[in-house]
Amino acid sequence: MGSDSDWRVMKDASQALTDFGIPHEVEVVSAHRTPDKLMQYAREARGRGIRVIIAGAGGAAHLPGMLASMTPLPVVGVPVPLAYLDGMDSLLSIVQMPAGIPVATVSIGGARNAGLLAVRILGTSDDELADRVEAYALDLEVQVEEKNERLKGSL
């Protein structure tokens, strides 16, 4: 994430990965304040065994795109809402990437979905993980039906 203040949003991505037993790391890397660290992190990530990068940033939100420009790994961007513009500036900064530098982008503040997307990406080469993703989806269906029944019962 671009700043430790982004953790309030990004912790949901970390929790999703933890829920699926995916080892991961958390790092503050600023595209603007620590450009050398950013380059080193991006260029060494694959060699360190990282397979997907989730990058959350607010404001100008250059972190996901800059990471994507320096690594062959998939990058999932999370627009972090700040006090002004409700995260629209972050969303537009992340989603408007030039051709050839793709960044998957989730909703503003959608770090949980970023974590789940990373799990799905990893599941493409791990059948056991893919099975757990399918079970998770089935559990969501059960939860919806339970909520539906509770709602109907309250009428």
Secondary structure, 3 states (H helix, E strand, C coil): CCCHHHHHHHHHHHHHHHHCCCCCCCCCCCCCCCHHHHHHHHHHHHHHCCCCEEEEEECCCCHHHHHHHHCCCCEEEEEECCCCHHHHHHHHHHHCCCCCCCCEECCCCCHHHHHHHHHHHHHCCCHHHHHHHHHHHHHHHHHHHHHHHHHHHCC
